[in-house]
Amino acid sequence: RYTVLGHIQRGGTPTAMDRRLATDLGAYAADMIAHGKFGRMAAVHGFKVADVPLSKVAGKIRKVTLKHPTVRAARGLGMGFGD
């Protein structure tokens, strides 16, 4: 039996949503290449995939507050964040 360490570190086997998101982002990125859109990344905005210039996101830090609902839910499940 083999183990994909990355999946364990992120919480386990990918869900159907994980697989769908990866497929959508990958397909969008391939479409950007086919249309000569370079220097951009595929990103999720709301409920759709769009492209964003790398210059808009590179070198920027996006912080999540400790009171964010996802952080609180994770802590409720016993997950730690090293703090």
C-alpha positions in Angstrom: 0.0 0.0 0.0 1.3 3.4 -0.8 0.5 6.8 0.7 0.4 10.2 -1.0 2.0 12.3 1.8 0.7 15.6 0.4 -2.9 14.4 0.8 -2.4 13.4 4.4 -0.7 16.7 5.2 -3.7 18.6 3.7 -6.3 16.4 5.5 -6.7 13.2 3.5 -7.9 11.9 0.2 -9.1 14.5 -2.2 -12.9 14.9 -2.3 -15.0 15.1 -5.4 -15.0 18.9 -5.0 -11.2 18.9 -4.8 -11.0 16.9 -8.0 -13.6 19.1 -9.7 -11.8 22.3 -8.7 -8.5 21.0 -10.0 -10.1 20.0 -13.3 -11.8 23.4 -13.7 -8.7 25.4 -12.9 -6.4 23.2 -15.1 -8.8 23.4 -18.0 -9.1 27.1 -17.7 -5.3 27.5 -17.5 -4.9 25.3 -20.6 -7.5 27.5 -22.4 -5.5 30.6 -21.4 -2.4 29.1 -23.0 -4.3 28.2 -26.2 -5.4 31.9 -26.4 -2.0 33.3 -25.7 -2.9 34.7 -22.3 0.4 34.5 -20.4 1.4 36.1 -17.1 -2.0 35.3 -15.7 -3.4 32.7 -13.3 -6.6 30.9 -13.1 -8.6 31.7 -9.9 -12.0 31.2 -8.4 -14.1 34.4 -8.1 -17.4 33.6 -6.4 -18.7 30.6 -8.2 -16.8 30.9 -11.5 -13.2 30.6 -12.7 -11.6 33.7 -14.1 -8.0 34.9 -14.9 -6.0 37.3 -12.8 -2.8 39.1 -13.8 0.2 37.6 -11.8 1.3 41.2 -11.1 -1.9 41.7 -9.1 -1.2 38.7 -6.8 2.6 38.1 -6.8 4.4 39.0 -3.6 1.2 39.8 -1.7 0.1 38.2 1.5 -3.5 37.3 2.0 -4.2 36.7 5.7 -7.1 34.9 7.1 -8.3 36.1 10.5 -8.4 33.7 13.4 -12.1 34.4 13.7 -12.8 33.3 10.1 -15.6 30.6 10.1 -13.3 28.1 8.4 -10.6 28.5 11.0 -13.1 28.2 13.8 -14.6 25.0 12.2 -11.2 23.5 11.8 -10.2 24.2 15.4 -13.5 22.6 16.4 -12.4 19.5 14.7 -9.1 19.6 16.6 -6.9 20.9 13.8 -4.0 23.1 14.9 -2.3 26.0 13.0 1.0 26.2 14.9 0.0 29.1 17.0 
